[in-house]
Amino acid sequence: MADGNNRHHHTIPRKPVRSRQHVDIDVVDLTNRFERMLSARRMTELAERARSRSSTPANDHSSPRPVSTHQRVPPPYSSLRNIPKFATPARDHQSQRFRSMLIAASTTPCKYENPGLLDEALAEVPLDRIYGEADEESQLLQAQAASISDREKPQWGYHDCVIRALLRWFKRSFMTWVNNPPCEICGMPTIAVGMTPPDQDERARGAFRVELYQCSAAECRAYERFPRYGDVWAIMKSRRGRVGEWANCFTMLCRALGSRVRWVWNQEDHVWTEVYSEHQKRWIHVDACEEAWDTPRLYAEGWGKRMSYVIAFSNEGCTDVTRRYVRNPVTHGAERNRCPEEVLMYIINEIRQMRREGLSKEEKRRIIREDQREERELRDCLVFSLTSELEKSLAPRSHGGSSGSLEIKVPARATTGTEAYRRVREQNGGGGQQDGQHPPREGEGRR
C-alpha cells in the first residue's frame, strides 16, 4: 500500500480544446439566411422590372423605393401574366357539354381502324395509277434536290407523293359534290323543302339527318331524299356529299394506304384532314374538297374566315391546332368561349389518356416526343406570323413584288362545288346561301 501511495502518477497532457462556437456551424440557420437573401434579390429584380415596364416619362426620374431584404414583396400582376395555365376539370354546364361533344368527336378516327373497312377501301382505289404517279413525282423531286446539292433533301418523301396522288384522284375522279341532288325520275334540278327523319335503312347506314328536296319540273314534282351519312362505308359506296362526307371518306382512304391520319374539326362548320409526314416529321394539312396540300392558312387568309377552335383527332388522342390555322388571332381569330383554356387542356389530356391506354411504354414515349415537337412548331407559327407582320409594316411596299422572304401558302380562290357556289362563297368570305341552293353560312350546317 505504501508503495502504491508513494507511486508517482504521470498525467498525459491534453491538447487544448477549442471552443465549440468556433467549430460547429448552424447549417439550418445558414441555409435559411441564404434562401432569404436569394428570395429578396429575386423579388427586387421583379419589382424593378415591373416598374420599368409600367413607368411613364413623368415618373422616369423618380427614384425607386428600396425593397427591404427582410420582407418578401409580392410582384405585381404585370410580372405574373405569363405564368403557365394548369389543367382544370370541367365544372360548369357549358364546359361539360363541350367536353361531351369533343369526346364524342374523338371516336371518329377510331372507326378507320377496322381492318375489313380498310380492305374494302383499298378495293376502290386504283393502286397502279396512284403508285405510278407517286413514282414520277418522287423521282422528279429527287432530281430537283440533286441538282441543288448532294446533301439537299427532297421536299416530300415517297409516301407523301402517294397521298398527293390520292388527293388528285379523289377530287377529280372519285367523289361528287352535291348542292341539290337531281331528280332521279326526270333528272331535273330540285328545290330544298326541309328536313325529314331518316328511315330504317338510312339509319342503319349511319344517316344522322336527311335533307328533303322536290323536283322543280311542274309535271314531275317528285321528292328526292338526300341522307347525310356518317358511316364512312356508306359514303364510299354513294360517292357523293359535301364537306363532311368528303373529309370522312378521304381520311379513311389515307389510313387504308398506311398513313397516320387526323380528322380535323373546326367550330365554324368545316372539317378536313391532317396526314403525318415521316419525311418532314410533322402533320400536313390536306383538304380534299379544295385539293389543298399543306396550305393551313387557306381558311383564315384565303377565305377571310374567322375561326375559334380547330381540334385535330386521331386514334392516339387529340390536339388543339388552332395556332396552325389562325396565325393572327386579332384579325382572323374568333372568340373562344365554349370553356376556359384550362378546362380545354384538361379535356385534351383526358382524351389522350383514353386513346393511349393500351399502348406500350415505347409508343407512349414516342407520341409524347411528337407532341412536344408539335407544340414547338405551333409556337413557331405564332412567332413566324408576328415576324411577317413586322416585316410588312417596316419594309417599303414595292409594286408587283413580294413583301419579304416569308411564304404565304394561300390559293387564289376556293374550288369546291359548282361555279355558282364558288362565286357565292367568294362574295361572302367563305359562306353561302341558306336556301338549299348552296351550302349555308359558317356555323349553320355547311357540312
SESE-806949 format. One record per residue (C-alpha): residue number from 1; residue in one letter; x, y, z. Coordinates in steps of 0.25 Angstrom, whole numbers, m for minus. Last residue first. Example, Ala and Ser with C-alpha at 12.3 -4.5 7.8 and 13.67 -1.06 7.14 Angstrom:
2
REC,2,s,55,m4,29
REC,1,a,49,m18,31
This chain:
447
REC,447,r,m284,81,m375
REC,446,r,m290,95,m377
REC,445,g,m298,94,m365
REC,444,e,m301,108,m359
REC,443,g,m287,111,m353
REC,442,e,m282,117,m366
REC,441,r,m293,120,m376
REC,440,p,m301,110,m383
REC,439,p,m297,101,m394
REC,438,h,m304,105,m407
REC,437,q,m318,104,m413
REC,436,g,m324,100,m400
REC,435,d,m327,114,m397
REC,434,q,m316,116,m387
REC,433,q,m307,124,m396
REC,432,g,m292,122,m395
REC,431,g,m281,125,m386
REC,430,g,m266,126,m388
REC,429,g,m264,141,m390
REC,428,n,m278,145,m395
REC,427,q,m274,149,m409
REC,426,e,m264,137,m410
REC,425,r,m274,127,m405
REC,424,v,m285,132,m415
REC,423,r,m276,131,m427
REC,422,r,m271,117,m423
REC,421,y,m285,113,m421
REC,420,a,m289,118,m435
REC,419,e,m277,111,m441
REC,418,t,m281,98,m435
REC,417,g,m275,91,m423
REC,416,t,m261,93,m417
REC,415,t,m250,101,m423
REC,414,a,m247,113,m413
REC,413,r,m239,124,m418
REC,412,a,m224,129,m421
REC,411,p,m218,118,m412
REC,410,v,m211,123,m399
REC,409,k,m198,118,m395
REC,408,i,m191,131,m390
REC,407,e,m176,130,m391
REC,406,l,m167,139,m383
REC,405,s,m156,144,m392
REC,404,g,m161,158,m392
REC,403,s,m173,166,m396
REC,402,s,m173,161,m410
REC,401,g,m172,170,m422
REC,400,g,m182,175,m432
REC,399,h,m181,189,m428
REC,398,s,m172,190,m416
REC,397,r,m176,194,m402
REC,396,p,m165,198,m393
REC,395,a,m162,188,m382
REC,394,l,m165,192,m367
REC,393,s,m180,189,m366
REC,392,k,m179,176,m375
REC,391,e,m167,171,m368
REC,390,l,m174,173,m354
REC,389,e,m186,165,m359
REC,388,s,m177,154,m364
REC,387,t,m169,154,m351
REC,386,l,m183,153,m343
REC,385,s,m187,141,m353
REC,384,f,m174,134,m351
REC,383,v,m175,135,m336
REC,382,l,m189,130,m336
REC,381,c,m185,118,m345
REC,380,d,m173,116,m336
REC,379,r,m182,113,m324
REC,378,l,m189,103,m332
REC,377,e,m176,96,m336
REC,376,r,m171,96,m322
REC,375,e,m184,89,m318
REC,374,e,m182,79,m330
REC,373,r,m169,75,m325
REC,372,q,m174,73,m311
REC,371,d,m186,65,m316
REC,370,e,m176,56,m325
REC,369,r,m168,54,m312
REC,368,i,m180,49,m305
REC,367,i,m184,40,m316
REC,366,r,m171,33,m316
REC,365,r,m171,32,m301
REC,364,k,m185,26,m302
REC,363,e,m181,16,m313
REC,362,e,m169,11,m304
REC,361,k,m178,10,m292
REC,360,s,m187,1,m299
REC,359,l,m201,6,m304
REC,358,g,m214,1,m298
REC,357,e,m218,14,m291
REC,356,r,m213,23,m302
REC,355,r,m227,27,m306
REC,354,m,m233,29,m293
REC,353,q,m221,37,m287
REC,352,r,m221,46,m300
REC,351,i,m236,49,m298
REC,350,e,m233,53,m283
REC,349,n,m221,61,m287
REC,348,i,m230,69,m297
REC,347,i,m241,71,m287
REC,346,y,m231,76,m277
REC,345,m,m225,86,m286
REC,344,l,m239,90,m291
REC,343,v,m242,93,m276
REC,342,e,m230,102,m274
REC,341,e,m234,109,m287
REC,340,p,m247,113,m281
REC,339,c,m260,107,m288
REC,338,r,m268,109,m300
REC,337,n,m264,124,m301
REC,336,r,m253,124,m311
REC,335,e,m256,137,m318
REC,334,a,m252,137,m333
REC,333,g,m238,139,m338
REC,332,h,m235,144,m352
REC,331,t,m231,159,m350
REC,330,v,m226,159,m335
REC,329,p,m223,144,m335
REC,328,n,m212,145,m345
REC,327,r,m207,132,m349
REC,326,v,m220,124,m349
REC,325,y,m218,111,m356
REC,324,r,m206,105,m349
REC,323,r,m210,113,m336
REC,322,t,m223,106,m335
REC,321,v,m216,92,m334
REC,320,d,m223,88,m321
REC,319,t,m218,73,m321
REC,318,c,m225,60,m320
REC,317,g,m222,46,m316
REC,316,e,m215,34,m322
REC,315,n,m227,29,m331
REC,314,s,m226,43,m337
REC,313,f,m234,56,m334
REC,312,a,m230,70,m338
REC,311,i,m237,82,m332
REC,310,v,m238,95,m338
REC,309,y,m246,105,m329
REC,308,s,m249,120,m331
REC,307,m,m248,123,m346
REC,306,r,m250,136,m354
REC,305,k,m251,133,m369
REC,304,g,m245,142,m379
REC,303,w,m245,131,m389
REC,302,g,m230,131,m393
REC,301,e,m224,137,m380
REC,300,a,m233,130,m370
REC,299,y,m237,118,m378
REC,298,l,m225,115,m387
REC,297,r,m214,118,m376
REC,296,p,m212,103,m374
REC,295,t,m207,101,m388
REC,294,d,m200,88,m387
REC,293,w,m208,81,m399
REC,292,a,m221,87,m404
REC,291,e,m230,79,m413
REC,290,e,m241,88,m409
REC,289,c,m251,78,m404
REC,288,a,m240,68,m401
REC,287,d,m233,78,m391
REC,286,v,m220,73,m386
REC,285,h,m211,80,m375
REC,284,i,m198,72,m372
REC,283,w,m194,68,m358
REC,282,r,m179,68,m356
REC,281,k,m167,59,m357
REC,280,q,m163,64,m371
REC,279,h,m161,51,m377
REC,278,e,m170,43,m367
REC,277,s,m181,52,m372
REC,276,y,m193,51,m363
REC,275,v,m206,54,m370
REC,274,e,m217,64,m366
REC,273,t,m231,64,m371
REC,272,w,m242,74,m373
REC,271,v,m255,79,m365
REC,270,h,m263,91,m366
REC,269,d,m274,97,m358
REC,268,e,m268,109,m351
REC,267,q,m264,101,m339
REC,266,n,m254,94,m347
REC,265,w,m251,79,m347
REC,264,v,m239,72,m352
REC,263,w,m239,57,m355
REC,262,r,m225,52,m353
REC,261,v,m217,42,m360
REC,260,r,m205,33,m359
REC,259,s,m203,28,m373
REC,258,g,m204,13,m378
REC,257,l,m211,14,m391
REC,256,a,m224,10,m383
REC,255,r,m222,22,m374
REC,254,c,m222,31,m386
REC,253,l,m235,25,m391
REC,252,m,m241,27,m377
REC,251,t,m237,42,m377
REC,250,f,m243,43,m391
REC,249,c,m256,37,m387
REC,248,n,m258,46,m375
REC,247,a,m253,59,m381
REC,246,w,m262,57,m393
REC,245,e,m275,53,m386
REC,244,g,m274,65,m376
REC,243,v,m270,75,m387
REC,242,r,m282,71,m396
REC,241,g,m287,58,m402
REC,240,r,m285,48,m413
REC,239,r,m278,35,m415
REC,238,s,m290,26,m410
REC,237,k,m282,14,m407
REC,236,m,m271,21,m400
REC,235,i,m281,29,m392
REC,234,a,m288,17,m388
REC,233,w,m274,11,m383
REC,232,v,m271,24,m376
REC,231,d,m283,23,m367
REC,230,g,m288,38,m364
REC,229,y,m297,38,m376
REC,228,r,m305,51,m379
REC,227,p,m317,45,m386
REC,226,f,m322,53,m398
REC,225,r,m337,49,m401
REC,224,e,m343,54,m414
REC,223,y,m358,57,m415
REC,222,a,m365,57,m429
REC,221,r,m371,69,m434
REC,220,c,m372,63,m448
REC,219,e,m380,71,m458
REC,218,a,m377,85,m451
REC,217,a,m362,82,m452
REC,216,s,m355,87,m440
REC,215,c,m353,73,m433
REC,214,q,m355,74,m418
REC,213,y,m344,72,m408
REC,212,l,m343,66,m394
REC,211,e,m330,66,m386
REC,210,v,m328,54,m377
REC,209,r,m321,54,m363
REC,208,f,m311,45,m355
REC,207,a,m310,35,m366
REC,206,g,m302,23,m361
REC,205,r,m305,12,m371
REC,204,a,m315,6,m361
REC,203,r,m322,20,m360
REC,202,e,m323,20,m375
REC,201,d,m330,7,m376
REC,200,q,m339,10,m364
REC,199,d,m344,23,m370
REC,198,p,m337,36,m367
REC,197,p,m345,47,m361
REC,196,t,m348,59,m371
REC,195,m,m342,72,m373
REC,194,g,m346,84,m382
REC,193,v,m352,86,m395
REC,192,a,m340,89,m404
REC,191,i,m342,91,m419
REC,190,t,m338,80,m429
REC,189,p,m332,81,m443
REC,188,m,m337,72,m454
REC,187,g,m332,58,m456
REC,186,c,m346,52,m459
REC,185,i,m348,41,m449
REC,184,e,m336,42,m440
REC,183,c,m338,57,m438
REC,182,p,m324,64,m437
REC,181,p,m318,65,m423
REC,180,n,m316,80,m418
REC,179,n,m302,84,m414
REC,178,v,m295,71,m417
REC,177,w,m280,70,m419
REC,176,t,m276,57,m426
REC,175,m,m265,48,m421
REC,174,f,m256,38,m429
REC,173,s,m250,45,m441
REC,172,r,m245,59,m439
REC,171,k,m245,61,m424
REC,170,f,m241,46,m420
REC,169,w,m231,45,m432
REC,168,r,m224,57,m428
REC,167,l,m223,54,m413
REC,166,l,m218,40,m416
REC,165,a,m207,46,m424
REC,164,r,m203,55,m412
REC,163,i,m204,43,m403
REC,162,v,m195,35,m411
REC,161,c,m185,47,m412
REC,160,d,m185,48,m397
REC,159,h,m181,33,m397
REC,158,y,m169,36,m406
REC,157,g,m164,47,m398
REC,156,w,m166,62,m400
REC,155,q,m157,74,m402
REC,154,p,m145,65,m406
REC,153,k,m133,67,m397
REC,152,e,m121,74,m402
REC,151,r,m108,68,m398
REC,150,d,m103,65,m412
REC,149,s,m107,79,m415
REC,148,i,m116,87,m424
REC,147,s,m118,78,m436
REC,146,a,m119,66,m426
REC,145,a,m131,73,m420
REC,144,q,m138,75,m433
REC,143,a,m135,60,m437
REC,142,q,m141,55,m424
REC,141,l,m153,63,m426
REC,140,l,m155,58,m440
REC,139,q,m153,44,m436
REC,138,s,m163,45,m425
REC,137,e,m173,51,m435
REC,136,e,m172,40,m445
REC,135,d,m172,29,m434
REC,134,a,m185,36,m428
REC,133,e,m192,36,m441
REC,132,g,m189,21,m443
REC,131,y,m193,18,m429
REC,130,i,m207,24,m430
REC,129,r,m210,19,m444
REC,128,d,m206,5,m440
REC,127,l,m214,6,m427
REC,126,p,m227,9,m434
REC,125,v,m234,11,m420
REC,124,e,m248,4,m418
REC,123,a,m242,m9,m414
REC,122,l,m233,m2,m404
REC,121,a,m246,4,m397
REC,120,e,m252,m10,m395
REC,119,d,m239,m15,m389
REC,118,l,m239,m3,m380
REC,117,l,m253,m6,m375
REC,116,g,m250,m20,m372
REC,115,p,m238,m16,m364
REC,114,n,m246,m6,m356
REC,113,e,m236,5,m351
REC,112,y,m243,16,m358
REC,111,k,m255,16,m348
REC,110,c,m245,21,m337
REC,109,p,m244,34,m345
REC,108,t,m258,37,m342
REC,107,t,m257,34,m327
REC,106,s,m251,47,m323
REC,105,a,m264,54,m328
REC,104,a,m271,48,m316
REC,103,i,m261,52,m306
REC,102,l,m261,66,m312
REC,101,m,m276,68,m311
REC,100,s,m276,62,m297
REC,99,r,m265,72,m293
REC,98,f,m273,84,m299
REC,97,r,m285,80,m291
REC,96,q,m277,79,m278
REC,95,s,m272,93,m281
REC,94,q,m286,99,m283
REC,93,h,m291,92,m270
REC,92,d,m280,98,m261
REC,91,r,m269,89,m255
REC,90,a,m260,84,m265
REC,89,p,m247,79,m259
REC,88,t,m235,88,m258
REC,87,a,m222,88,m266
REC,86,f,m211,98,m261
REC,85,k,m208,110,m268
REC,84,p,m194,115,m269
REC,83,i,m190,129,m262
REC,82,n,m188,139,m273
REC,81,r,m197,149,m266
REC,80,l,m189,149,m253
REC,79,s,m180,161,m256
REC,78,s,m191,170,m259
REC,77,y,m199,166,m247
REC,76,p,m189,172,m237
REC,75,p,m178,164,m230
REC,74,p,m180,160,m216
REC,73,v,m171,167,m206
REC,72,r,m164,158,m197
REC,71,q,m159,164,m184
REC,70,h,m145,164,m179
REC,69,t,m138,169,m191
REC,68,s,m146,182,m191
REC,67,v,m149,188,m204
REC,66,p,m143,202,m207
REC,65,r,m153,211,m213
REC,64,p,m149,215,m227
REC,63,s,m144,229,m230
REC,62,s,m153,237,m239
REC,61,h,m147,241,m252
REC,60,d,m156,232,m260
REC,59,n,m168,238,m253
REC,58,a,m173,247,m264
REC,57,p,m168,239,m275
REC,56,t,m177,227,m271
REC,55,s,m173,215,m263
REC,54,s,m181,202,m265
REC,53,r,m169,194,m271
REC,52,s,m158,199,m263
REC,51,r,m167,198,m250
REC,50,a,m169,183,m253
REC,49,r,m155,180,m256
REC,48,e,m151,187,m243
REC,47,a,m161,179,m235
REC,46,l,m157,166,m242
REC,45,e,m142,169,m239
REC,44,t,m145,172,m224
REC,43,m,m153,160,m222
REC,42,r,m141,152,m228
REC,41,r,m131,158,m218
REC,40,a,m141,156,m206
REC,39,s,m142,142,m210
REC,38,l,m127,140,m212
REC,37,m,m125,146,m198
REC,36,r,m136,139,m191
REC,35,e,m131,125,m197
REC,34,f,m117,129,m192
REC,33,r,m122,132,m178
REC,32,n,m130,119,m177
REC,31,t,m118,111,m181
REC,30,l,m109,118,m171
REC,29,d,m119,115,m160
REC,28,v,m120,101,m164
REC,27,v,m105,98,m165
REC,26,d,m102,104,m151
REC,25,i,m87,103,m151
REC,24,d,m79,96,m141
REC,23,v,m64,99,m139
REC,22,h,m62,113,m133
REC,21,q,m74,113,m124
REC,20,r,m70,99,m119
REC,19,s,m58,106,m112
REC,18,r,m45,100,m116
REC,17,v,m39,89,m108
REC,16,p,m24,90,m103
REC,15,k,m17,77,m105
REC,14,r,m17,68,m92
REC,13,p,m4,66,m85
REC,12,i,m3,51,m80
REC,11,t,m2,50,m65
REC,10,h,9,43,m59
REC,9,h,5,38,m45
REC,8,h,16,36,m35
REC,7,r,16,23,m27
REC,6,n,17,27,m12
REC,5,n,3,22,m9
REC,4,g,5,9,m16
REC,3,d,18,7,m10
REC,2,a,12,9,4
REC,1,m,0,0,0
